[in-house]
Structure formats: structure tokens, C-alpha cells
Amino acid sequence: MVKDYLTQTLELESSFEDYFKLEGENSIKQYFQNSTTSKSDTPKTSFLKGKILKNKKPSDFSSLERIKIVVDGLIGGESEKEICKNEGISFKVYSNWKEEFINAFDKYSEIEILQKALNSDNKRQIVDEIGLEAYNFYKGFINLSSIKNLVIPKSKVLSTYSDFDGVENVVLLNKVNNFRLINKQFEEVNAKLPLGGVLLGNFETFKARARKNPIYKIPVLKHLYFGFEFLFKRVCPKMPVLKKLYFFSTKGKNRLLSKAESLGRLVSCGFDIVDVKEIDGINYFVAKKIKEPEYNMHPSFGPLFKMNRVGKNGKIIGVYKMRTMHPYSEYLQDYVLKLNGYAESGKPADDFRLVPWGKFLRRYWFDELPQLINVLKGELKLVGVRPVSQRYFQDIPKEIQNLRLKQKPGCIPPYVALDRKGSVDSVLQAEKEYLEEKIENPYTTDTKYFFKAMFNIIFKSKRSA
């Protein structure tokens, strides 16, 4: 069938062939426009006059009619959904015609020029809306000329597209900052993509936005302005009453986002971060679907939050802390470790998830004061090995893992009591010595380590790693 309708197409009058030989999609469009207005239409082009009656069967369309409909969908101004509605055909029928048409391009070199015009449409759309450098970054990860891509312009949303058969990659040209419900959008993309499918998008951090705003160059005013912007765009959307005012006035657009929150939301929605590149203050990301979304209905944004940590006997406990990281940071530990590994302190190196005041809170132990709640609940002790994440626990030597599982974690770690450095090796060695001593002297060890730690903190200015 493919060969039949291509044979009919290639036998059209010379004017049709001439237009296929011309460069660019405009010449192709012009041919169809000329065909519909010609005063001496041939039987082969007369179908271009008027609208095709709706509710036709696929067999009612000639090969040339099918080609015209497919071309309109690929390089025309209307969406595929609109074309199907206007022509009275189902999206499945249209998809079959399109697949047949594109396969024919790969097989027959006579219409190579048209194939090039169709394949260049994704490039034109991406370059027009987000720039050539972003396009070049994206094309390093997927074939942007493939019909398996769905490119969604800034003026449209994913929900306007009804059929996703064959779609393997989605390109969102609008900034994530302009999504009213960010996680819902990511979850919807996740549902449409197969495992291994790729999502490409972009977002702007509030740091990058501040660099562009002249107000942030004025010493006192910049703090006042940031305070107002933070309250309105970060706090108000989380308050039951005020969020209605916020979304009414902003429509959810131009939101304040950090790099950690943007990428963390992606990971929570089932994507793995492949790469991120900043271009002119905008972060462009490539993410691969690896699982279903977590559908976290109660993410933590407040100053106090819980982190999942490994407790006694391997039980996972929620340890309370003062926030020192951006929201959704907990989803990015593997990504940060993959990028930079561990610092000497045993924590991820060059951690962009930290908020500006986070280092101060950590250095003077303020972030760990809420752990007293866990002590009252019987999940932690005052003195003991520090509670760690499952990811960090996997990297601990097996011998120390086994010792750790026999004891409750504690608020004051052994390396402070023993006045050791905060490097990974020093911390692990101090934990091993403490745990072995705890087995030999189960009743006196914690008291001994508590007073030694207090002495080092007060008189030796021992600080958190």
C-alpha cells in the first residue's frame, strides 16, 4: 500500500514535483494553497477545494488526500487533534497514515527534501522559543528529528494532546516556574512515557532571577524586596486562605524555585536526572523515566521536618531537624553524591541543596535541637552514632553496619566526645571505638561520652562537621 500511494503521488503533474524540489516548508505549503485556488483543477487536485465531509471512512480518502492531511499535521498551523476533528477521522487512523508516510520517507529518496522540511520543524519550534544553544544541548541526548518526540510549545499544555501512541520523549518549552501545579504536570508526563522515556524542560532559579533584577543591586532594598517576594511567592501558596489570593493574582506563573526543589520534584515524580546545563540564567534539564511517581501529597516546606533514618535493628525512623536545605532535597542525595561524592566531613560535597543560613545552623548544632523530640519518643539517645540515611548506611563498612544495628542512634556523635576530625574515616573510627566500648560497658559508656563531648564543645569550641 505504501508503494501504491507513493507511486500515485510521484506521478502527479510537474508543478507538484517542482514544489517538492524547492527548499523549506513554505514552498510545500504554497503548493497546497495554490492547488486549492487554481481555476483549472485536475481530478488529482480537486479534493483540495472545500472541506472534506466528516464521518468518512479511511477508504474514502485517496492516497494524495492522506498525504495532504499528514503534511498539514506535521508542518501546518493546526494541532493533530484539530485536524482529526476537521477531517472526521480518529487519531488512530491519522497516526497510521503518519507512520506509513514517515516510513515511506525513509525508503524513497525522491522526497528527501520534504522529509528534511518536516524533520526541521521541531528544530524551528525549539530554537524560536528557547534558543539554539538549548536545542544543541537537547540534541545530544535524543534525536530531535524523530516523530517519536512530542514538543509542547509555551502556548499549550500536555492535557490538550489526546493520543500518545509511539511517543518516547516529551519536550516542555515553557519554564517549570509557570506551571500552576508542578508535580501534577510531571506526573502526567510520567504517565504518558514508557520506561526509559525522556523528559526535557527548563526552569529559572531565584538566584538567577535576582542577578537580572536591578533592585538586587541596592544594598538595603534588596533584602526588603526578597523578603516580600519570598513571603508572597513561597509562603502564601502554602497557606490555606492566602494561596487562593496568590493563584488568583499570579495564575501560578513566575514562581520562585530553587535548583534543588525543581530537580527534587522531578525525582519524586519518577525521573532520574541525566544532565543539567545553565544557559543565560536558565537551567535546562534532561530526565529519564525510571519508575512511577511517589505521589507525595504532603511535602515538607516548613522550618521543621522529618528525615528517614536507619535506627536500631534497621528500623526506619523519622528524625526531626531544623530545615537547612531546600524543599524536596531529600530526593536528590543519590544525584548529589553521583556528581561530587563525599566531603571530608562525611556529608555530600559541594551540596547545592543547602539554604544560605544552613551552614550556620549546622555548625552550631541548632539544626539538631529538634532531635530531642526523638529522644522523648525513645527512638534516639542523647549520645550515640549519628542517625544516617539508607544511602549513607550502604557505604559504611559491613563491620560497623552490624555494630550500629545493635544500638539506638544518638544526638551527640562519638567523634565530638573523642575530639576527632569530621572526616569520614575519623568519624567511622570514632563510631567503631564507641560501639565496641558500649558492648563492654553498657551502663557507663554514654555518661562518659556525654561529659567529654560537653567539655569539648564548651572549652575547645568543638563544632559540627
C-alpha positions as CSV (number, residue, x, y, z in Angstrom):
1,M,0.0,0.0,0.0
2,V,2.9,2.4,0.8
3,K,4.4,1.9,-2.6
4,D,1.0,2.2,-4.3
5,Y,0.1,5.6,-2.9
6,L,3.7,6.9,-3.3
7,T,3.6,5.8,-7.0
8,Q,0.4,7.7,-7.5
9,T,2.0,10.7,-5.7
10,L,5.2,10.7,-7.7
11,E,3.2,10.6,-11.0
12,L,1.5,14.0,-10.2
13,E,1.8,16.8,-12.7
14,S,5.2,18.5,-12.9
15,S,4.1,21.5,-10.8
16,F,3.7,19.2,-7.8
17,E,7.2,17.7,-8.4
18,D,8.7,21.2,-8.8
19,Y,7.5,22.2,-5.4
20,F,8.9,19.1,-3.7
21,K,12.3,20.1,-5.1
22,L,12.2,23.5,-3.5
23,E,13.9,24.2,-0.2
24,G,11.9,24.6,3.0
25,E,8.4,24.0,4.2
26,N,7.0,27.3,2.9
27,S,7.2,26.1,-0.7
28,I,5.3,23.0,0.2
29,K,2.6,24.9,2.0
30,Q,2.4,27.3,-1.0
31,Y,1.8,24.4,-3.4
32,F,-1.2,23.3,-1.4
33,Q,-2.5,26.8,-1.2
34,N,-2.1,27.3,-5.0
35,S,-3.8,23.9,-5.6
36,T,-6.9,25.0,-3.7
37,T,-7.3,28.3,-5.6
38,S,-6.5,27.1,-9.1
39,K,-9.2,27.8,-11.7
40,S,-8.3,24.7,-13.7
41,D,-8.1,21.9,-11.1
42,T,-7.3,18.4,-12.3
43,P,-9.1,15.4,-10.8
44,K,-5.9,14.8,-8.8
45,T,-6.1,18.1,-7.0
46,S,-9.8,18.9,-6.9
47,F,-10.1,17.4,-3.4
48,L,-8.2,20.4,-2.1
49,K,-11.3,22.6,-2.7
50,G,-13.6,22.9,0.3
51,K,-13.7,20.8,3.4
52,I,-13.8,17.0,3.3
53,L,-17.1,15.7,4.7
54,K,-16.9,14.4,8.2
55,N,-17.5,10.8,9.2
56,K,-15.8,9.5,6.1
57,K,-14.3,6.0,6.2
58,P,-10.5,5.7,5.7
59,S,-11.2,4.0,2.4
60,D,-13.0,7.2,1.2
61,F,-9.7,9.1,1.1
62,S,-7.3,8.9,-1.8
63,S,-3.6,8.5,-1.3
64,L,-3.0,12.1,-2.2
65,E,-5.7,13.2,0.3
66,R,-4.0,11.2,3.0
67,I,-0.6,12.8,2.2
68,K,-2.1,16.3,2.4
69,I,-3.7,15.6,5.8
70,V,-0.5,14.2,7.2
71,V,1.6,17.1,5.9
72,D,-0.9,19.6,7.4
73,G,-0.4,17.9,10.7
74,L,3.3,17.8,10.5
75,I,4.1,21.4,9.3
76,G,0.7,23.1,9.4
77,G,-0.6,25.6,12.0
78,E,-3.3,23.3,13.4
79,S,-2.7,20.6,16.0
80,E,-3.1,17.0,15.1
81,K,-6.2,16.8,17.3
82,E,-7.8,19.8,15.4
83,I,-7.0,18.2,12.1
84,C,-8.6,14.9,13.1
85,K,-11.7,16.7,14.2
86,N,-11.9,18.8,11.0
87,E,-11.4,15.8,8.7
88,G,-13.7,13.5,10.6
89,I,-11.2,10.8,11.3
90,S,-9.9,9.2,14.5
91,F,-6.5,9.9,15.9
92,K,-5.6,6.2,15.4
93,V,-6.3,6.4,11.7
94,Y,-4.3,9.6,11.4
95,S,-1.4,8.0,13.4
96,N,-1.4,5.0,11.0
97,W,-1.3,7.3,8.0
98,K,1.5,9.4,9.5
99,E,3.6,6.3,10.4
100,E,3.1,5.0,6.9
101,F,4.1,8.3,5.4
102,I,7.2,8.8,7.5
103,N,8.3,5.2,6.8
104,A,7.9,6.0,3.1
105,F,10.3,9.0,3.5
106,D,13.0,6.7,4.9
107,K,12.5,4.3,2.0
108,Y,12.2,6.6,-1.0
109,S,14.8,9.3,-1.7
110,E,12.7,11.1,-4.3
111,I,11.0,13.2,-1.5
112,E,14.1,13.7,0.7
113,I,13.6,17.5,0.5
114,L,10.1,17.2,2.1
115,Q,11.4,14.8,4.7
116,K,14.1,17.4,5.7
117,A,11.4,20.1,5.9
118,L,9.2,18.0,8.2
119,N,12.1,17.0,10.4
120,S,13.3,20.6,10.7
121,D,10.0,21.7,12.3
122,N,11.0,20.5,15.8
123,K,14.2,22.5,15.5
124,R,12.4,25.6,14.3
125,Q,10.0,25.5,17.2
126,I,12.6,24.8,19.9
127,V,15.1,27.4,18.6
128,D,12.3,30.0,18.2
129,E,11.1,29.6,21.8
130,I,14.2,28.7,23.9
131,G,17.2,29.3,21.6
132,L,19.8,27.5,19.5
133,E,22.1,26.7,22.4
134,A,19.4,24.9,24.3
135,Y,18.5,23.0,21.1
136,N,22.1,21.9,20.7
137,F,22.2,20.7,24.4
138,Y,19.0,18.7,23.9
139,K,20.0,17.0,20.7
140,G,23.0,15.5,22.5
141,F,20.5,13.2,24.3
142,I,17.7,12.4,21.8
143,N,17.1,12.5,18.1
144,L,15.0,15.7,17.9
145,S,14.0,14.9,14.3
146,S,12.2,11.7,15.3
147,I,8.4,11.5,15.1
148,K,8.6,9.8,18.5
149,N,9.1,13.3,20.1
150,L,6.3,15.5,21.4
151,V,7.3,19.1,21.5
152,I,4.9,21.2,23.6
153,P,5.2,25.0,22.9
154,K,4.8,27.6,25.6
155,S,1.2,28.4,24.4
156,K,0.0,24.8,25.0
157,V,-0.2,22.3,27.8
158,L,0.1,18.5,27.8
159,S,-3.6,17.9,28.5
160,T,-4.5,19.3,25.1
161,Y,-2.9,16.2,23.4
162,S,-5.1,13.2,23.4
163,D,-3.1,10.3,21.9
164,F,0.4,9.3,22.8
165,D,1.0,6.1,20.9
166,G,4.6,6.0,19.9
167,V,5.7,9.0,21.9
168,E,9.0,8.3,23.6
169,N,10.2,11.8,24.5
170,V,8.5,14.9,25.7
171,V,10.0,18.4,25.4
172,L,8.3,21.1,27.5
173,L,9.3,24.6,26.2
174,N,7.6,26.6,28.9
175,K,9.5,27.2,32.2
176,V,8.6,25.0,35.1
177,N,8.2,28.3,37.0
178,N,5.0,28.9,35.0
179,F,3.3,25.6,35.9
180,R,0.4,26.1,38.2
181,L,0.7,22.5,39.6
182,I,4.3,21.4,39.0
183,N,4.1,17.9,40.3
184,K,0.8,17.2,38.5
185,Q,2.4,18.2,35.2
186,F,5.4,15.9,35.9
187,E,3.2,13.1,36.9
188,E,1.1,13.5,33.8
189,V,4.2,13.3,31.6
190,N,5.4,10.2,33.6
191,A,2.0,8.5,32.8
192,K,2.4,9.2,29.1
193,L,6.0,8.0,28.7
194,P,7.3,4.4,28.6
195,L,10.1,3.3,31.0
196,G,13.3,4.9,29.7
197,G,11.3,7.8,28.0
198,V,13.0,11.2,28.3
199,L,11.6,14.5,29.5
200,L,13.4,17.7,28.6
201,G,12.5,21.0,30.2
202,N,13.8,24.1,31.8
203,F,13.4,26.3,34.9
204,E,14.8,29.5,36.4
205,T,16.2,29.7,39.9
206,F,15.5,32.7,42.1
207,K,19.3,33.3,42.3
208,A,19.4,33.7,38.5
209,R,16.4,35.9,38.5
210,A,17.9,38.1,41.2
211,R,21.0,38.6,39.1
212,K,18.8,40.1,36.4
213,N,16.8,42.4,38.7
214,P,18.3,45.8,39.3
215,I,16.6,46.0,42.7
216,Y,19.1,43.3,44.0
217,K,21.9,45.7,43.4
218,I,20.7,48.2,46.0
219,P,22.1,47.2,49.4
220,V,19.1,47.6,51.8
221,L,16.3,47.4,49.3
222,K,17.4,44.1,48.0
223,H,16.7,42.4,51.4
224,L,13.3,44.0,51.8
225,Y,12.3,43.1,48.3
226,F,13.5,39.5,48.7
227,G,11.6,39.2,52.0
228,F,8.4,40.4,50.3
229,E,8.9,38.1,47.3
230,F,9.7,35.2,49.5
231,L,6.5,35.7,51.6
232,F,4.3,36.2,48.6
233,K,5.6,33.6,46.3
234,R,6.8,30.9,48.8
235,V,4.8,31.2,52.0
236,C,1.4,32.4,50.6
237,P,1.0,29.4,48.2
238,K,1.2,27.1,51.3
239,M,-1.4,28.9,53.4
240,P,-5.0,27.6,53.1
241,V,-6.6,31.0,52.7
242,L,-3.7,33.1,51.2
243,K,-3.0,30.6,48.4
244,K,-6.3,31.5,46.8
245,L,-5.2,35.1,46.6
246,Y,-1.8,34.1,45.3
247,F,-3.1,31.9,42.5
248,F,-5.9,34.4,41.6
249,S,-3.3,37.2,41.1
250,T,-0.5,35.2,39.5
251,K,-2.2,32.3,37.9
252,G,0.6,30.3,39.4
253,K,3.1,31.8,36.9
254,N,6.7,33.0,37.5
255,R,7.1,31.1,40.7
256,L,10.2,31.2,42.9
257,L,12.1,28.0,42.6
258,S,15.5,26.7,43.7
259,K,17.6,24.2,41.7
260,A,17.2,21.7,44.4
261,E,13.4,21.9,44.6
262,S,13.0,21.8,40.8
263,L,15.2,18.7,40.4
264,G,13.8,17.1,43.6
265,R,10.3,17.4,42.3
266,L,11.4,15.6,39.1
267,V,12.9,12.7,41.1
268,S,9.9,12.4,43.3
269,C,7.7,12.1,40.2
270,G,9.7,9.1,39.0
271,F,12.5,10.6,36.9
272,D,16.3,10.2,37.1
273,I,18.3,13.4,36.4
274,V,20.6,12.7,33.4
275,D,22.1,16.2,33.0
276,V,21.5,19.8,33.7
277,K,23.1,22.8,32.0
278,E,22.6,26.5,32.7
279,I,22.3,28.8,29.7
280,D,21.8,32.5,30.1
281,G,20.4,32.0,33.7
282,I,18.0,29.2,32.7
283,N,18.6,25.6,33.8
284,Y,17.9,23.1,31.0
285,F,17.4,19.5,32.2
286,V,17.3,16.0,30.7
287,A,15.5,13.4,32.8
288,K,14.7,9.8,32.2
289,K,11.6,7.9,33.5
290,I,12.7,5.1,35.7
291,K,9.6,4.4,37.8
292,E,6.1,5.5,38.8
293,P,5.7,8.8,40.8
294,E,5.7,8.7,44.6
295,Y,2.6,11.0,44.7
296,N,3.9,12.8,47.8
297,M,0.7,14.6,48.9
298,H,2.3,16.3,52.0
299,P,5.7,17.6,51.0
300,S,7.6,19.5,53.7
301,F,8.1,23.2,53.2
302,G,8.3,24.4,56.8
303,P,11.3,25.1,59.1
304,L,10.8,21.8,60.9
305,F,10.7,18.5,59.0
306,K,11.4,14.8,59.4
307,M,14.1,12.8,57.6
308,N,14.0,9.0,57.2
309,R,17.0,7.5,59.0
310,V,18.2,4.0,59.9
311,G,17.5,3.2,63.6
312,K,18.1,0.2,65.8
313,N,17.7,-3.2,64.1
314,G,17.4,-1.4,60.8
315,K,14.1,0.2,61.6
316,I,13.4,3.4,59.6
317,I,12.6,6.3,61.9
318,G,11.6,9.9,61.2
319,V,14.3,12.1,62.7
320,Y,13.3,15.8,63.3
321,K,15.6,18.6,62.2
322,M,15.5,22.3,61.5
323,R,15.5,22.9,57.8
324,T,18.9,23.6,56.3
325,M,18.0,22.5,52.8
326,H,15.5,23.5,50.1
327,P,12.3,21.5,49.9
328,Y,12.4,18.2,48.0
329,S,16.2,18.0,48.7
330,E,15.8,14.6,50.3
331,Y,15.1,13.1,46.8
332,L,18.5,14.3,45.5
333,Q,21.0,12.6,47.7
334,D,22.0,10.0,45.1
335,Y,22.2,12.6,42.4
336,V,24.5,14.9,44.5
337,L,26.7,12.0,45.5
338,K,26.9,10.9,41.9
339,L,28.1,14.4,41.0
340,N,30.5,15.3,43.8
341,G,30.9,12.3,46.2
342,Y,31.5,12.9,49.9
343,A,33.4,15.7,51.5
344,E,35.9,15.1,54.4
345,S,33.0,15.8,56.8
346,G,31.2,12.7,55.6
347,K,28.5,14.8,54.0
348,P,27.9,15.3,50.3
349,A,30.5,17.7,48.8
350,D,29.5,21.0,47.1
351,D,25.9,20.4,48.1
352,F,23.7,23.0,46.3
353,R,20.7,21.8,48.3
354,L,21.8,23.9,51.4
355,V,19.9,27.2,52.0
356,P,22.1,30.2,52.7
357,W,21.7,30.0,56.5
358,G,22.1,26.2,56.6
359,K,25.8,26.1,57.2
360,F,25.4,28.4,60.3
361,L,22.6,26.3,61.8
362,R,24.7,23.1,61.2
363,R,27.9,24.5,62.5
364,Y,26.4,25.5,65.9
365,W,24.2,22.4,66.2
366,F,20.9,24.4,66.1
367,D,19.6,22.2,63.3
368,E,19.8,19.1,65.5
369,L,17.9,20.5,68.6
370,P,14.5,19.1,67.4
371,Q,16.1,15.6,67.7
372,L,15.2,15.9,71.4
373,I,11.7,15.0,70.2
374,N,13.0,11.7,69.0
375,V,14.8,11.2,72.4
376,L,11.5,11.7,74.2
377,K,9.8,9.2,71.8
378,G,12.5,6.6,72.6
379,E,13.9,6.5,69.0
380,L,17.2,8.2,69.8
381,K,19.6,8.5,72.8
382,L,21.5,11.7,73.9
383,V,24.8,10.0,73.0
384,G,25.3,7.6,70.1
385,V,26.3,7.1,66.5
386,R,24.5,9.7,64.4
387,P,21.4,8.6,62.5
388,V,22.2,8.3,58.8
389,S,20.2,7.8,55.6
390,Q,19.8,4.4,54.0
391,R,22.0,5.6,51.1
392,Y,24.9,6.5,53.5
393,F,24.4,3.4,55.5
394,Q,25.1,1.3,52.4
395,D,28.6,2.9,52.1
396,I,29.6,2.1,55.7
397,P,31.9,-0.9,56.2
398,K,29.9,-4.1,57.0
399,E,31.6,-4.5,60.4
400,I,30.4,-1.1,61.5
401,Q,26.9,-1.7,60.0
402,N,26.4,-4.7,62.2
403,L,27.6,-2.8,65.3
404,R,25.3,0.1,64.5
405,L,22.2,-2.1,64.2
406,K,22.6,-3.2,67.8
407,Q,22.3,0.3,69.3
408,K,20.0,3.3,69.0
409,P,21.5,6.2,67.2
410,G,22.2,9.4,69.3
411,C,22.2,13.2,69.1
412,I,25.8,13.7,70.2
413,P,28.1,11.6,68.0
414,P,31.3,9.9,69.3
415,Y,33.8,11.9,67.2
416,V,32.8,15.0,69.3
417,A,33.4,13.3,72.6
418,L,36.8,11.9,71.3
419,D,37.7,15.2,69.8
420,R,38.4,13.7,66.4
421,K,38.2,15.3,62.9
422,G,35.0,15.4,61.0
423,S,36.4,13.4,58.0
424,V,34.6,10.2,57.0
425,D,37.4,7.9,58.3
426,S,37.8,9.7,61.6
427,V,34.0,9.6,62.2
428,L,33.8,5.9,61.4
429,Q,36.8,5.1,63.6
430,A,35.3,7.0,66.5
431,E,31.9,5.2,66.0
432,K,33.6,1.8,66.0
433,E,35.5,2.6,69.2
434,Y,32.3,3.9,70.9
435,L,30.2,0.9,69.8
436,E,32.8,-1.7,71.0
437,E,33.2,0.1,74.3
438,K,29.4,0.3,74.6
439,I,29.2,-3.5,74.4
440,E,31.8,-3.9,77.1
441,N,30.4,-1.2,79.4
442,P,26.7,-0.8,78.5
443,Y,25.8,1.4,81.5
444,T,28.7,3.9,81.9
445,T,29.8,4.5,78.3
446,D,27.1,7.0,77.4
447,T,27.6,9.1,80.5
448,K,31.4,9.2,80.0
449,Y,31.0,10.2,76.3
450,F,28.4,12.9,77.2
451,F,30.6,14.8,79.6
452,K,33.6,14.5,77.4
453,A,31.5,15.9,74.5
454,M,30.2,18.8,76.6
455,F,33.8,19.7,77.6
456,N,35.0,19.7,74.0
457,I,32.0,21.8,72.9
458,I,32.3,24.4,75.7
459,F,36.0,24.7,76.3
460,K,37.5,23.6,73.0
461,S,34.9,25.1,70.7
462,K,34.2,21.8,69.0
463,R,31.8,22.4,66.1
464,S,29.7,20.1,64.0
465,A,31.3,18.7,60.8
